[in-house]
Amino acid sequence: MSEPSPARPAVVVIGGGYAGISVAKQLDDFASVVLVEPKDAFVHNVAALRALVDPSWLPRIYLPYGGLLSHGRVAADRAVKVDAGRVALASGEELPADYIVLATGSSYPFPAKSDLDRTVDAHEKTLGTHDALAAAARVLLVGAGAVGIELAGEIKAVWPSKQVTLIDVADEVLGGPFRADLKAELRRQLEELGVQVLLGSPLRAAPPTEPGELRTFTVATQAGREVTADLWFRCYGVIPVSDYLAGGLAGARTADGMIEVTPTLQVAGQDRVFALGDVSTADRKVAGAASRQAAIVAGNIRALIEAGPDAAGTGDPDAGLRRYEPAPPGIVVPIGPEGGSGQRPGSEDLLPAEVVAQVKGRDMMVARFAEMLGLPASDEGAPPEG
């Protein structure tokens, strides 16, 4: 492979999720971009729970990468060793890089995220789990954060008579830096749908079955409440994906697997390596934050390229690099296509259900990402009718 041209420096983006595709897209006309991603399609995880209860959504959330880049390319491969200036792939290929963007995100238990690389395999797993869920009369969801709340709402929207129990060791739903009235409103809507919400006590032992497996069991909380269910899902457990870091980059990996970054989103101790999204220490982990971070990273790489090879690029504001400022806490939590609530930074009012449905609940923002990947919104990008 030839060395990168000075006219179009080589940028290797590791990870084809929300942050990665946004950075790659923004730099495609400016640099020689290679996006490294083992999955054969972009997965719109925001709508993964909708696709579980309604598999007609599957083609709309697994979106091929073919239309993402006009000049660069997508390497269907896995990064196994990444150091400043060099990316080694599982296939044995090595990519020289003037700039590296680490956007590998995090893993999370199925069905919120899939760990399968081939779309056909991921579809098959979701379809099988859908059938098991449809046959279950009683469902246990362990974890009452945003995923647990949304999954409870999705199940109730399709199967209103199904018994759903949501359990968490915390004393409230939706952990994190969110408003008490938002948490109370989400709990009210769940209970209005008939969801049993058990808080403040962990399970004495994990269920004896695998998540998504159809087999009746009974578990108990340490407080003594027994729950009988036919199927359960784990709705907690974010794990950053950063085990590929090597050499000088390995020192930026924190004890919990995050990648330490400066305010300019450069990896600590590095001038030309950036990290953003779920894997970085920059902010809370939501897709909206990843999108804003992507604009900062793309802009800073452009600035460094335009400044030339002698630019310091150390994050000093005098170097002309933009700093990322985390926004105040904000979140939108659908409960089915028509319910839910949320909070916006700077607003004293909670988002009403009809606004949540309009901005997220009904179409799960599919069209936006279909357009980014060069797909017609009226086809893959549109939600199903009815």
C-alpha positions as CSV (number, residue, x, y, z in Angstrom):
1,M,0.0,0.0,0.0
2,S,1.3,3.4,-0.9
3,E,2.0,6.1,1.7
4,P,-0.6,8.7,2.2
5,S,-0.4,11.7,-0.2
6,P,0.4,15.0,1.5
7,A,-2.5,16.6,-0.5
8,R,-5.0,14.2,1.1
9,P,-3.7,12.9,4.5
10,A,-4.9,9.5,5.5
11,V,-7.6,9.4,8.2
12,V,-8.5,6.0,9.7
13,V,-11.8,6.0,11.6
14,I,-12.2,2.9,13.9
15,G,-15.8,2.1,14.4
16,G,-18.9,2.5,12.2
17,G,-21.5,3.6,14.7
18,Y,-23.1,7.0,15.2
19,A,-19.9,8.9,15.9
20,G,-17.7,7.0,13.4
21,I,-20.0,7.5,10.4
22,S,-20.5,11.2,11.2
23,V,-16.7,11.9,11.3
24,A,-16.0,9.8,8.2
25,K,-18.8,11.6,6.3
26,Q,-17.6,15.0,7.3
27,L,-14.0,14.3,6.3
28,D,-14.7,12.4,3.1
29,D,-14.2,15.4,0.8
30,F,-11.1,16.6,2.6
31,A,-8.9,13.5,3.4
32,S,-8.3,10.0,2.4
33,V,-10.7,8.2,4.7
34,V,-10.9,4.6,5.7
35,L,-13.7,3.5,8.0
36,V,-12.9,0.2,9.8
37,E,-16.0,-1.7,11.0
38,P,-16.5,-5.5,11.3
39,K,-20.3,-5.3,10.9
40,D,-21.5,-5.4,7.3
41,A,-24.1,-2.7,7.9
42,F,-24.7,0.3,10.1
43,V,-27.1,-0.6,13.0
44,H,-29.5,2.1,14.1
45,N,-29.5,0.9,17.7
46,V,-32.0,3.6,18.7
47,A,-34.7,1.5,17.1
48,A,-33.5,-1.9,18.0
49,L,-36.1,-2.5,20.7
50,R,-38.9,-1.5,18.2
51,A,-37.5,-4.1,15.8
52,L,-37.6,-6.7,18.5
53,V,-41.4,-6.3,19.0
54,D,-42.1,-5.5,15.3
55,P,-39.5,-7.3,13.0
56,S,-40.8,-5.4,10.0
57,W,-38.5,-2.7,11.2
58,L,-35.3,-4.8,10.8
59,P,-34.6,-3.7,7.2
60,R,-34.9,-0.1,8.3
61,I,-32.3,-0.3,11.1
62,Y,-29.6,-2.4,9.4
63,L,-28.4,0.1,6.7
64,P,-25.6,-0.8,4.3
65,Y,-22.5,1.4,4.3
66,G,-22.2,1.5,0.5
67,G,-23.6,5.0,0.1
68,L,-21.8,6.6,3.1
69,L,-18.5,7.7,1.4
70,S,-18.0,9.1,-2.1
71,H,-14.2,9.1,-2.0
72,G,-13.1,7.0,0.9
73,R,-13.8,3.3,1.7
74,V,-15.3,1.1,4.4
75,A,-13.1,-1.8,5.4
76,A,-15.2,-4.7,6.7
77,D,-12.6,-5.7,9.3
78,R,-11.8,-5.5,13.0
79,A,-9.0,-3.3,14.4
80,V,-6.9,-5.5,16.7
81,K,-3.9,-3.3,17.4
82,V,-3.9,0.5,17.1
83,D,-1.0,2.8,17.9
84,A,-0.3,6.3,16.8
85,G,0.2,6.2,13.0
86,R,-0.6,2.6,12.5
87,V,-3.8,0.4,12.5
88,A,-3.4,-3.4,12.3
89,L,-6.5,-5.3,11.2
90,A,-7.7,-8.9,12.0
91,S,-7.2,-9.8,8.3
92,G,-3.5,-8.9,8.5
93,E,-3.8,-5.7,6.6
94,E,-2.1,-2.7,8.1
95,L,-3.3,0.9,7.5
96,P,-0.9,3.8,7.7
97,A,-2.6,6.8,9.2
98,D,-1.8,10.5,9.6
99,Y,-4.8,10.8,11.9
100,I,-6.8,8.2,13.8
101,V,-10.3,8.5,15.2
102,L,-11.4,6.0,17.9
103,A,-15.1,5.6,17.7
104,T,-15.6,2.0,18.7
105,G,-18.4,2.8,21.2
106,S,-19.6,0.2,23.7
107,S,-21.2,-3.1,23.9
108,Y,-24.5,-3.6,25.6
109,P,-26.7,-6.7,26.2
110,F,-29.0,-7.8,23.4
111,P,-31.7,-6.8,22.3
112,A,-30.5,-3.1,22.8
113,K,-27.4,-4.0,20.8
114,S,-26.3,-7.0,18.7
115,D,-22.9,-8.6,19.0
116,L,-23.2,-10.3,15.5
117,D,-21.3,-8.9,12.6
118,R,-23.4,-10.3,9.7
119,T,-26.8,-8.7,9.2
120,V,-28.4,-12.0,8.2
121,D,-27.3,-13.5,11.6
122,A,-28.5,-10.5,13.5
123,H,-31.9,-10.7,11.8
124,E,-32.2,-14.4,12.6
125,K,-31.4,-13.8,16.3
126,T,-33.9,-11.0,16.6
127,L,-36.6,-13.0,14.8
128,G,-36.1,-16.0,17.1
129,T,-36.2,-13.8,20.2
130,H,-39.3,-12.1,18.9
131,D,-41.1,-15.4,18.6
132,A,-40.0,-16.3,22.2
133,L,-41.2,-13.0,23.5
134,A,-44.5,-13.3,21.7
135,A,-45.1,-16.7,23.4
136,A,-44.2,-15.4,26.9
137,A,-47.1,-14.4,29.1
138,R,-44.8,-12.9,31.7
139,V,-41.6,-10.9,31.1
140,L,-38.9,-9.7,33.5
141,L,-36.7,-6.8,32.7
142,V,-33.7,-6.3,35.0
143,G,-32.6,-2.7,34.9
144,A,-34.9,0.3,35.0
145,G,-32.8,2.8,33.1
146,A,-33.7,4.2,29.7
147,V,-33.4,0.8,28.0
148,G,-35.6,-1.0,30.5
149,I,-38.2,1.7,30.4
150,E,-38.3,1.8,26.6
151,L,-38.4,-2.0,26.3
152,A,-41.3,-2.2,28.8
153,G,-43.2,0.4,26.7
154,E,-42.5,-1.4,23.4
155,I,-43.7,-4.7,24.8
156,K,-46.9,-3.2,26.2
157,A,-47.6,-1.3,23.0
158,V,-47.7,-4.6,21.0
159,W,-49.0,-6.9,23.7
160,P,-51.0,-4.9,26.2
161,S,-52.1,-7.9,28.3
162,K,-48.6,-9.3,28.7
163,Q,-47.3,-9.1,32.3
164,V,-44.1,-7.0,32.4
165,T,-42.1,-6.6,35.6
166,L,-39.3,-4.0,35.7
167,I,-36.8,-4.3,38.5
168,D,-33.8,-2.3,39.7
169,V,-31.6,-2.1,42.7
170,A,-31.9,1.7,42.6
171,D,-34.8,3.5,44.3
172,E,-35.9,5.3,41.2
173,V,-36.2,4.6,37.5
174,L,-33.9,6.3,35.0
175,G,-30.7,6.6,37.0
176,G,-28.3,9.4,36.2
177,P,-28.4,13.2,36.4
178,F,-32.0,13.6,35.4
179,R,-34.8,15.5,37.0
180,A,-36.9,13.9,39.7
181,D,-40.2,15.0,38.1
182,L,-39.1,13.3,34.8
183,K,-38.4,10.0,36.7
184,A,-41.7,10.3,38.4
185,E,-43.6,10.9,35.1
186,L,-41.9,7.9,33.4
187,R,-42.8,5.7,36.4
188,R,-46.4,7.0,36.3
189,Q,-46.8,6.1,32.6
190,L,-45.3,2.7,33.1
191,E,-47.7,1.9,36.0
192,E,-50.6,3.3,34.0
193,L,-49.8,0.7,31.3
194,G,-49.8,-2.1,34.0
195,V,-46.0,-2.5,34.2
196,Q,-45.0,-3.8,37.7
197,V,-42.1,-1.6,38.9
198,L,-40.0,-3.1,41.7
199,L,-37.2,-0.8,43.0
200,G,-34.7,-0.6,45.8
201,S,-33.7,-4.2,46.1
202,P,-31.5,-6.5,43.9
203,L,-32.3,-10.0,43.0
204,R,-30.9,-12.7,45.3
205,A,-29.6,-14.6,42.3
206,A,-29.7,-14.1,38.5
207,P,-32.5,-15.9,36.6
208,P,-31.5,-19.5,35.9
209,T,-32.1,-19.1,32.1
210,E,-30.3,-17.2,29.4
211,P,-31.7,-13.8,28.5
212,G,-34.4,-14.2,25.8
213,E,-34.8,-17.9,26.5
214,L,-38.5,-19.0,26.8
215,R,-38.6,-21.1,30.0
216,T,-40.6,-20.3,33.2
217,F,-38.7,-19.5,36.3
218,T,-39.1,-17.8,39.7
219,V,-36.7,-15.3,41.2
220,A,-36.8,-13.3,44.4
221,T,-35.4,-9.9,45.5
222,Q,-33.4,-9.5,48.7
223,A,-36.5,-7.7,50.1
224,G,-38.5,-10.9,49.6
225,R,-40.6,-10.2,46.5
226,E,-41.0,-13.2,44.2
227,V,-41.3,-12.8,40.5
228,T,-42.4,-15.6,38.1
229,A,-41.6,-15.0,34.5
230,D,-41.4,-16.9,31.2
231,L,-38.5,-14.9,29.7
232,W,-36.2,-12.1,30.8
233,F,-33.8,-9.5,29.5
234,R,-30.8,-7.7,31.0
235,C,-31.2,-4.0,30.6
236,Y,-27.9,-2.7,32.0
237,G,-24.2,-3.2,31.4
238,V,-22.4,-0.7,29.2
239,I,-18.8,-1.9,28.4
240,P,-16.5,0.4,26.4
241,V,-14.7,-1.3,23.5
242,S,-11.1,-0.3,23.7
243,D,-9.1,-3.5,24.0
244,Y,-7.3,-2.9,20.7
245,L,-5.2,0.0,22.1
246,A,-1.4,-0.6,21.9
247,G,1.9,1.1,22.4
248,G,1.7,4.8,23.3
249,L,-2.2,4.7,23.1
250,A,-2.5,2.0,25.8
251,G,-1.7,4.5,28.6
252,A,-4.8,6.5,27.8
253,R,-7.1,3.6,28.6
254,T,-8.6,4.0,32.0
255,A,-9.3,1.2,34.5
256,D,-12.9,0.9,33.3
257,G,-11.9,0.8,29.7
258,M,-12.7,4.4,28.7
259,I,-10.2,6.4,26.6
260,E,-9.0,9.6,28.3
261,V,-9.4,12.7,26.1
262,T,-8.5,16.4,26.3
263,P,-11.2,19.1,25.9
264,T,-10.3,19.1,22.1
265,L,-11.2,15.4,22.1
266,Q,-7.6,14.4,21.4
267,V,-6.5,11.3,23.2
268,A,-4.4,12.2,26.2
269,G,-0.7,12.6,25.2
270,Q,-1.5,12.5,21.5
271,D,-1.7,15.2,18.8
272,R,-3.3,13.3,15.9
273,V,-5.4,10.6,17.6
274,F,-8.9,11.5,18.7
275,A,-11.6,9.6,20.6
276,L,-15.3,10.3,20.9
277,G,-18.7,8.8,21.7
278,D,-19.3,6.0,24.2
279,V,-15.6,5.0,24.4
280,S,-14.3,8.4,25.4
281,T,-14.4,10.2,28.8
282,A,-15.8,13.4,27.2
283,D,-19.4,13.3,28.2
284,R,-22.5,11.2,29.1
285,K,-23.1,8.5,26.5
286,V,-25.9,9.4,24.2
287,A,-26.2,9.5,20.4
288,G,-26.8,13.3,20.4
289,A,-23.5,13.9,22.3
290,A,-21.7,11.7,19.8
291,S,-23.0,13.8,16.9
292,R,-21.8,17.0,18.5
293,Q,-18.5,15.5,19.3
294,A,-18.1,14.3,15.7
295,A,-18.4,17.9,14.4
296,I,-15.6,18.9,16.8
297,V,-13.3,16.1,15.8
298,A,-13.8,16.6,12.1
299,G,-13.3,20.3,12.4
300,N,-10.1,19.9,14.5
301,I,-8.6,17.4,12.1
302,R,-9.3,19.8,9.2
303,A,-7.7,22.6,11.2
304,L,-4.6,20.5,11.9
305,I,-4.3,19.5,8.2
306,E,-4.7,23.1,7.1
307,A,-2.1,24.3,9.6
308,G,0.5,21.9,8.1
309,P,2.8,19.3,9.5
310,D,4.5,21.7,12.0
311,A,1.2,22.5,13.9
312,A,1.5,21.6,17.6
313,G,-2.1,20.2,17.9
314,T,-1.8,19.7,21.6
315,G,-5.2,21.1,22.5
316,D,-3.8,24.6,23.4
317,P,-6.6,27.1,22.5
318,D,-4.0,29.1,20.7
319,A,-3.6,26.2,18.3
320,G,-7.0,27.1,16.8
321,L,-8.7,23.8,17.9
322,R,-12.3,23.8,19.1
323,R,-13.1,22.5,22.6
324,Y,-16.0,20.3,23.3
325,E,-18.3,21.6,26.0
326,P,-20.7,19.0,27.5
327,A,-24.3,20.1,27.4
328,P,-26.5,20.1,30.5
329,P,-28.4,16.8,30.9
330,G,-31.1,16.1,28.4
331,I,-32.9,13.0,27.3
332,V,-35.9,11.8,25.4
333,V,-37.4,8.5,26.6
334,P,-40.3,7.0,24.5
335,I,-42.7,4.6,26.1
336,G,-44.1,2.9,23.0
337,P,-44.8,4.9,19.8
338,E,-47.1,7.4,21.6
339,G,-45.9,7.7,25.2
340,G,-42.9,8.8,27.1
341,S,-41.3,12.1,28.4
342,G,-38.0,13.9,28.4
343,Q,-36.1,16.9,29.4
344,R,-34.3,19.5,27.3
345,P,-31.3,21.5,28.5
346,G,-32.5,24.9,29.8
347,S,-36.2,24.1,29.8
348,E,-38.2,24.1,32.9
349,D,-41.0,22.0,31.3
350,L,-40.9,18.3,30.7
351,L,-41.5,17.1,27.1
352,P,-45.1,15.9,26.8
353,A,-45.8,12.5,25.3
354,E,-47.0,14.0,22.0
355,V,-43.7,15.8,21.5
356,V,-41.7,12.6,22.4
357,A,-43.8,10.7,19.8
358,Q,-43.1,13.3,17.2
359,V,-39.4,13.7,17.6
360,K,-38.6,10.0,18.4
361,G,-41.3,7.6,19.4
362,R,-43.1,7.1,16.0
363,D,-40.2,6.9,13.5
364,M,-37.2,6.4,15.9
365,M,-35.2,8.9,13.8
366,V,-34.6,6.3,11.1
367,A,-34.9,8.7,8.2
368,R,-32.0,10.9,9.4
369,F,-29.5,8.0,9.4
370,A,-30.8,6.5,6.2
371,E,-30.1,9.8,4.5
372,M,-26.6,10.0,5.9
373,L,-25.9,6.6,4.5
374,G,-27.2,7.6,1.0
375,L,-30.5,5.6,1.3
376,P,-33.9,7.0,0.2
377,A,-36.0,7.9,3.2
378,S,-39.1,6.6,1.4
379,D,-37.6,3.1,1.3
380,E,-35.2,1.9,4.1
381,G,-35.5,5.2,5.9
382,A,-39.2,5.2,6.5
383,P,-41.1,3.5,9.3
384,P,-43.6,0.9,8.4
385,E,-47.2,1.9,7.8
386,G,-49.9,1.2,10.3
